[in-house]
Amino acid sequence: MQLRRLIATTTVAFAAATSLAACGGESEEPTAGKTEGVYVNTGELAYQVQISRQLNEKDFEDRDYLTGLPTGTSLSKGEEYFGVFIRVFNRTKDDHESASQFVIRDTTGKEYQPIVLDTNLNRTAYHPAVVHGGDQIPVPGSLARENLTQGGLLLFKVENTTYDSRPLELNITSPEGTTATVDLDV
């Protein structure tokens, strides 16, 4: 009797494991994340928003994030800087180019493009790169990886009123044209 029960249990467990493996199991990353910290796939790479937050140019910590702004960049009345700190992982054996297209969208459809920072002056800024097989960006040991946010900075100028239209959604478009989204915690 116990042997039959053991065989039946083993058969059910094997069938369940085989079914999960055929569906990709839990190793596949989603293309949409309802919160920061979730890994999302676009193309062959996985992206993770470490944190997003408002940046204050008068705050000691935030001033360093705001270096390398294009000449003449300033905030208009009713605007503020918003930072998204992101990491990119290549879990394949091949090299892949990371995304260079990002957009923040609020629930009204208003969109914000990132400000292109001078990466020679701002060592925390995200910049697209070839991510080698099994590697990540920002690379371990870099300032962007080892600071408190542990991610490369995408900097946006947003209207103060956009926070009334939450959740804000970060859209990440791969060089191949596939898109992933992450709801930002504001």
N, C-alpha and C positions, 0 to 999 in steps of 0.2 A: 504494500500500500504506500509506504513512504517513498519507494523507488519510483512509482507511477507519479506521485505528487512532485517529486524532484524533476522528473523528465518533463512533465507538463509545465512546471515553472520555468525551467531552462528554455523550453521551446518558445514560450510566450516572451521571455526576456530577449531571446535571439531575434524573434520576429520584430519586436519593437525597435531594437537597435538597428536592424537592417533597414527598416522603414525610415528611421531618422537619417541614416547615412545616405539613403537614396534621395532624400529631400535636401541634402546639404547640411543637415544637423544644425547645431547652434553656432557653427563657426562662421557662417555668412553674416556679414555686417549689413545693417539696413541702409537705405539711402535717405532716410529721414529720421532725425532725432528730436524727440519732444523736450529735451533738456540738454544742457551742456554736460560734457564729460562722456557722452555716448559716442562711440566710433561710428562714422558713416562712410560708406564707400561711394566713390565716383571714379570711374575708370578703374585702374588697377591699384589705386592707393586708398588707404583709410585715413580719414581726417577726424581730429578730435578738438573741439573747442574747450580749452582749459578753463577760461573765464572770460567774461565780457563785463565791461563797466564804464561808467562815465569817467573822463579824465579831466583834472583841474590843472590848468597851466600854472597856477600859483602854488600848488602843492609840491613839496620837495621831491617826493618819489615820482610824481607824474611828469615833472619838467624833463627828466631824461627821456621819457617816452616821446616827447614832443620835439626832440631835436631832429634836424634833417628835413624840416618842412620846406616845401618849395618857396622861393622868394616871394614875398608879398602875401603869403597865406595868413589870414586872420579870421577871427570869428565875427560874424555879423550879429546884431542884436537878435536875441532869441535862439542862438545856436550854441552848441557845445561840442567838445570832442568826445568821441566814443571809441573805446578800444576793444578789439576782439583778439584774443591770444590763442593761437592755433598750433597744433602739431600735426605732422604728416608722417604716415608709416607705410613702408613698402614691404609687404609680407611675401612678395614673390622673389624669384631668383634673378629676374630681369630688371634692368634700369627703366624707370618711368619718369616722365616730366610731371612736376606738380602743377596744380591749378594756378592760373594767373587771373582768373575772373571771379570776382566776389561781389555780391550785392546784398545790402540789407533792405528788407521790405517790411513795411508795417501793414496793419490790417486794412488800411484804406487804399493800399496799392502804391503809396509813395515809396520811391526807391532812393538809396544812397550808395554812391560809389566810393571805394577807398581812396584816400589821398596817397599819392606815390611819394614815399619817403626816400631820402638819400641814404642808402645803406652803408655808405662810407662814413657817415656821421652818426647814424642811428643803428647801433649794433643789435638792437632788439627787434628791428623791423623784419617782417616776413618778406621774403623774396622768392619767386618761383625758381626752382632748381631741378636738376636731374637727381632723383632719389635712387641710389643704388640698391640692388637687391638686398633685402634684409636690413636696410638702413632707415634712418628717419631724419626729418628736419623739424626744428633746429637740431643740429647735431649735439650729442652729449659733450659737455665741456665748454660750449659756446655761452656767451652772456645771455642770449635769448632763452636758452634751455635752462640755465642755472639760476636765473633770477626768480623772484617770488611767483611769477606767473607761469613759468616753465613753457612758454610758447612764443612763437613769432607774432609780432604785433601787426594787425590790420587796423589802420586808423581811419575813422570816418568823422565827418562833420554832420551832425544831425540837428534838426530843429527840436527845441525843448518840448514842443507839443507832440512830438512823435511818440513819447512815452505814454500818452493817453490812448494810443492805438496799438497796444500790445496784444499778443506777443510779437516781438520783432523776430524776423526770420532771416537767417544768413543763408544765402544761396551760394553754393560752391560749384563752379562749372569746370570740368576737367578739360585738358587740351583736346580730347576726343569728342567733347560736346555733351557728355553725360552730366547730370546735375544731382547734387545731394543738398538737403536742407537741414538746418539745425535751429530750433527755437531758442532764442537767447534769453537768459535769466537777467531781467532788468529790475 
